[in-house]
Amino acid sequence: MTAPWTNGRARRGEERAEPMESTSHEVGQASRSSEPGGVRPEHLGWRTILVTGGAIFVVLAVVMLQTGNSNLYPTVVLVGSFLVPVVFVAYLFDHLHATSLSFEAVTWAFVLGGILGVIGASILEPYLLPRFIGQSDTLTLGGGLVVALIEECSKLAAVMYVARRLQHGGARDGLLLGSAVGMGFAAFESTGYAFTVLFATGGNVIASLQETILRALVSPFGHGIWTGIAAAALFAASPARGWRFAPPSVGLALALVVVLHGAWDGLRIGGEVSILGLPVSTSLVAVSIVGVVAFAVVYGIAERPGMVRNPASG
């Protein structure tokens, strides 16, 4: 993901909250301004990333297909898999007012947190999943819930690792960091799926691109919002340093996202709709709507002034 460079000019009239104190070893902690009322530096907005990245993806795909240049395939898949997740996180970064997190912290969460989440899930799933569903290749609702529990815990652990040296300022920081880790997870996972489809179909590039585009389109309804909800609850319940899991809100939030994730993976009821020629169950559409509504509710709560904690107060 290319880092949008700051240009020293203040963002157009958008006042930000006073930044928190940080030390040199606290990677990514906010350092937008040394004065109260500091503002976020101007950076590439989510619209610019979406339009530019979309155009680049189309041009690369067309050139690859017209010239038969297979060397372009990894680049096409990477751009297609990362574009929407990056845009989603950029949108949140632009709109979550008063978050104390810097652009570097969010980028670090996206890349490192996403990788750590994928690694954790990849280690645990082969070990735990057969114990619950046997050797079946068909993922039922029960199996989906097991996968969801493994992946959501792996991503939340990645959030905690990324934020271990940061002073968390409340639900807003958790929502943003969690969404970044979740979207990083989604981007790396989608890249893997694209190559899996390519190998499984004997080198069918079109099928692989269809999988890439479909997963990009549905990515805003999955990993990013699930991890964002869970992390927002955890950060809201925790002091500026350390973590608290005791409040019921944390367990309820984690249970909600595990159920949503499990239903996304394993619930197949009702009819189907076609997206890019691929069948998508109506139950998945319903789960997506519920997830978006839940995320919107958490977003609204996190934006309340009372949800911002002064890190110095602990």
Buried (B, 14 or more C-beta within 10 A) or exposed (E): BEEBEBEEEBBEEEEBBBBBEBEEEBBBBBBBBEEEEBBBBBBBBBEEBBEEBBEBBEEBBEEBBEEEEEEBBEBBBBBBBBBBBBBBBBBBBBEBBBBBBBBBBBBBBBBBBBBBBBEBBBEBBEEBBEEEBEEEEEBBBEBBBBBBBBBBBBBBBBBBBBBEBBBBBBBBBBBBBBBBBBBBBBBBBBBEBBBEBBEEEEEBBEBBBBBBBBBBEBBBBBBBBBBBBBBBBBBBBBBBEEBEEEBEBBEEBBEBBBBBBBBBBBBBEEEBEEBEEEEBBEBBBBBBEBBEEBBEEBBEBBBEEEBBBBBEEE
